[in-house]
Amino acid sequence: MLEYEWRELEALCERLADLRHRQSFATRSKNVGLMEGLQQDIARVTRQRELLVKHISARLGTVSAERTGPGGDKTGSTSADDESEPSASKNAGGDGGPSEETVGFLS
């Protein structure tokens, strides 16, 4: 996963929080024109964020699928590897939690 995608998601979330804060101020000041403009900006940024989240989710799914071979087995793994390392499909957000790769990337 590319680091800039996560930074872009963080920037969109910060922008959305800022727009919501400005919208609450515009509501208190009863500035209808500003409220409508901010509402449009919030809708646009929300759509961008949703698209980026879908893109990131798809990329994570692709990486997970690449790490597992046909039939759910890891490609190129041996039975010793299977015992010492949990499979990527278990760690992709299932019962085992996020994978080390994902956790390392997020921190």
Protein Blocks (a to p, Z undefined) as FASTA:
>chain_A
ZZklmmmmmmmmmmmmmmmmmmmmmmmnopaklmmmmmmmmmmmmmmmmmmmmmmmmmmm
mmmmmmpcehhiaehiafklmmmpccfklmnopanopafklmmmmZZ
